[in-house]
């Protein structure tokens, strides 16, 4: 059985980060270890007065216990990280648990629609940039890619501009940058760049005009699971776009109830069936 570890916050209500990554990757038949980096009462997008308990100090202790146990992971996947100190500690985790035979996915969760999420700073952007240099795969959306590259956000990018951004993201030091939120006419999808082969691949689905929290986490979780199962870049991208698009579609009838996240739970059965 394959084993992944995912390092991100647990937002107790709101369907993102660990409450998405754990069920999705587990449903794909992969043992999923977790390191919660912080406990929040809700995610930070659209809720007032959320609580935030920082667990940064626990991460090195968990890592050193795991090191003593001799644990190893086929995949290491990080998402939202709340502070530059946390980014540094996660970087140390990569040094301890990264191997020639495993891979690292950094989803540089920092913002959307041209803005950083509440509480995140330019210093965190700098830290995320160096974390990306240690990753095999990074999965920014357009906003995050713009912050990583230090260029102005200019809304939806077309394929040509996306490819240019991907080449520049690879220069940060990761082999396979994946850009999400790419528009192509009436379609919405993602483009990935294999910098070792200098090849691009892409996957698109119908554009649905609906912004939902946590869909980036859904995408990154399926993508990570697919690569862990041995799928190639293009297959992993296709599966992630297909599942994310299915989750958004499944949410539309419930749109008023679930303003805080997608109904990904309704699609887990499909995801399992697509894998078999
Ligand atoms: O879905 C990304 C995410 C993860 N974790 C926290 C967040 C967000 C987005 O707003 O606030 C705490």
Boltz pocket constraint, residues with backbone or C-beta under 6 A from the ligand:
constraints:
  - pocket:
      binder: B
      contacts: [[A, 9], [A, 11], [A, 15], [A, 16], [A, 17], [A, 40], [A, 42], [A, 43], [A, 44], [A, 45], [A, 80], [A, 109], [A, 117], [A, 213], [A, 214], [A, 215], [A, 216], [A, 217]]
      max_distance: 6.0
